[in-house]
Amino acid sequence: MKTTLEIQDALLLRAKRLAKRSGKPLRALVEEGLQLVLARPVQPSKSYEPPDRSVGDPTAVNPLENWSWQDLRDEIYGGLERK
């Protein structure tokens, strides 16, 4: 099967030199490299866990828990008039 690959110029140059020295066509060298990579066991990727950026004591009482929405809005906007 034919396909088109985009390969860094420097890497392609090195591969062509190796192919010439080894007497193999570039296609055979690429196939051999793919076979080596595909034969390796797959390492499961770790799922990303964001760092804990918590502040304060998680067991402390939340001082905003008993505030009304109006009180919270006033606190957030600092007395700015809404339009």
Buried (B, 14 or more C-beta within 10 A) or exposed (E): EEEEEEEEEEEBEEBEEEBEEEEBEEEEBBEEEEEEEEEEEEEEEEEEEEEEEEEEEEEEEEEEEEEEEEEEEEEEEEEEEEE
